[in-house]
Amino acid sequence: MINNLLKKDVLTIFLLLSTVLILTLFIKAPYEIAYIIPAIPFALLLLNNISKKKFFVVFCVLLLLNSVVSLFSLDNPCNISENGRVIEDGKYKNTLLVQSQKIVDANIRDSVIITSEYLPSVCYLYETSAKNRSLIGMVGFNYFEIKEHLNSQKNVKYVYLAPLDKIRELHNEGYKLYYAGNWAFRMTKCIYRYNLSNYNCYNAFLLKIISYSLLNQKDN
C-alpha cells in the first residue's frame, strides 16, 4: 500500500500531508474531538485515491450510518449500539425546546431567570405566543455581553448570563433571582468567577418552579 501511495500524484501526497498535519495538531492540543473534523474531507479523498472503489463506498456508507447508529460507545461500554450523534442531537434540541416552553409558562412574577442556552428559544417562544414579530430586548450575541428579554406580562426578565454587579443591581430593584439548571450556574462561575448560590439566586428546576428533564450530559 505504501508503494502504491508513493507512485500516486502530487494531489495524493498533499492529501496525506494535510491529514497528518491536522491529526498531529490535534495530538498536540486535544481539546475537543470535533477539531479532527477538518481532516475528514482530506482523509476521504486520500482513501478514494489509494483504495479500491468498493472499499471506499463501504467506508462512506458506514460513516453515514454512524450518524444514526453508534457502536460500542465509550460512555456506555455495556451497550453494543445506541443512537448516533444526529439522533441524539435531535433529541437534545427537542428537550431544550420543551424546557424553554416551561420557562415561558412558569408561574412566577417580578423575577429574573438566568437562562443561559435556553435564551434564544425562550425569546422565540414568548414572542410567538405574544404574536410579536420582533425580539424586543434581545441584545448582542457574545458571551460577555448582557443579553436579556422581558416578559412584560409577568415582569420577568430572561437573562443569558449576568456579572456580579448586574446581580446586585437586580436585587436592589426587588427582583427574585433564579437560574435555569446547572449549566447556567457553571457558565456563570466559569466566565464571571462568582457563585450564584452565594447571592440568593436559586436553581429554578430544583425549586420545582419548572420541571426539569434536560439530558444528563449537561448536569452530570
N, C-alpha and C positions, 0 to 999 in steps of 0.2 A: 504493500500500500504506500509506503514511503517513497519507493522508487517511482511509482505512478505519479505521486504528488510532485516529485521533483521535475518530472517531464512535462507537467502542465504549464500553462501560460502564465504571464505576469499577473493576470487577474486572480488566479488561484493563490499565488504567493501573497498577494495583497490581502485577500480574504483571510488567509491563515494568520498573517501577522496582525491584522485588525482584531481577530477573535482572541488571539493570545494576549494582545495588549490589554484589551478590556478585562479579561479574566485575571491578568496579573495585577491590574489596578484594583480590582475587587478584592483580591487576596491581601493586598497591602492595606486596604481600608474597607473591611467587610461590614459596613454599617447596615445596609438593607439589601435583602436578596433581590429586590427589584432593580438594583443597579446593574445586574447582569443582563437585563433586557436588551440593551443596545447591541450585545454580542449575538443575539438570536438571528437577525437577518443575515449577518456575515457568515455565521455558522451554517445556516440553511443553504446559502449559495455555495459555500465551500463543499458541503455534503453533496449537493447536486452535481458539482464538478468532479468529485473524486469517487463517487459510489455508483452502483447500478441504479437505474431508474426505479425498479421495483422496490428496492430497499428504501429509496428516498420517499416514494409515495407512501409506503407503510409507516415510515417515521413521521411524516406530516400528518397522517390520519391519527396516529397515536397522540401526537402533540395537540391536535384539535380536541380529541376525546378527553384529554387531561383537564380541559376547561369545564367539562361536565362531570367527569368521574375521576377521583383522585385515589391512587392505590398506595397502601402502606404509609399512612400519614404519620409523621413524627409526633404530632400532638396526641394521637390516639393509636399507639402501636398495636393494640389488640384488634383494631378494625382493619380488615383486609382492604376494604374500599369505603369511600364516603363521597359526599358531594364535592364536585370540583369548585374552583375559585369563582367561576361565573355564577353558578347557582348559589353559593354561599354569599356572594356579594349582593345578589338579588334579594335574598332573604334578609340580609342586614339592612339594606335600604328600605325594604318594606317595613321592618321593625322600627327603623328610625322614623318613618312617616307616621306609623301608628302612635308612637310615643310623642311625636310632635303634636299630633291632634289632641292627645290627652293633656299636654301642657297648655294648649289653647283653651281647652274645656275645663281646666282646673278651677275649682270653686274658691278662688281667693281674690282679694281686692287690696288696693293700696300696697302693692308689693313689687319686688324686683326679683326676677328669676335669672340667674346666670346660666345661660342655655348652652354655651359652647357650640358643639357641632350641630345642635338642633336649630340654631337660629335661622338659617335660610328657609328651611321647611316650615318652621313656626310662622315666620313672616308671610310666606306664601299662603299657608292655610288660613291664617287670620284674615288677610286681605281678601281671600276668596270668599270666606264666609261673610265678610262685611261688604262684599261686592265693590271693593275699591280696586282700581286697576294699577295704581302706583303704590310702591312700597314706601310710604311716608315714614321717615325716621331712620331708614337704613343708611348708615354712613360708612364709607370705606370698606376695604376688604383685606385688611392687613392685621396680623396677629397683635400688633402693638397699638392699634387704634381702638378707641371705644366704639363699639358697634351696638346699637340698641334699636328697639322697635317698641312703640307704645300701643297698648290695647286701651284705647280711650274709653271703652265701655266699662271696664273694670279698674281703670287706673293701674294697670300692671305693665311694668317695663320688662321687655325681654332683652337681656344684655348678653353679648357674646362672652366677653371677659371684662374684668374691671381691675384697675390698680387700686392700691390701698387707699389713696386719697379719695377716689371715687366712692369706695365703700363707706368711708367715714361721712362723706357728703350725703349719701343716700340715707344713712342712719339719722343724720341731723334733719333731713327733710321728713322723717317719720315713716319711711318705708320699712316693711318687713322684708328680710332678705333670705332668699333660697338659692340653691344651685341644683341643676338637673343632673344628678348622678355623679359617680366618682370621676368620670372623665373630665368634667368641668372643674372639679376640685383639684385634680392632678395638674391640669393645664395651668390653672391659676398659680399653683405652688411652683411649677417649673418656670413660668415666664415672669411672674411678678414677685416671687420669693416671699410669700406670706401664706399663712394657714387660714382658710376661710372659717373654720370652726372656732378660731380664736376671736372672731369678730361678730358673734351672734348671727352667723349665716348657716342655715341648716339644709341638709340634704332633703329635697322635696320628696324624693322617692321613698326614703326611709320613713318619713313622716306620713306616708300614705296619702299625701295630697294628690299625688299622681301615682298610678300603679306602674310598676317597673318590671320590664322583661327584656331589657337590651341584651344583646349577645354577650356571652361570658368573656370574650377576649377584652372587652373594654374595662371590666371591673375586676378581673382576676389578675 
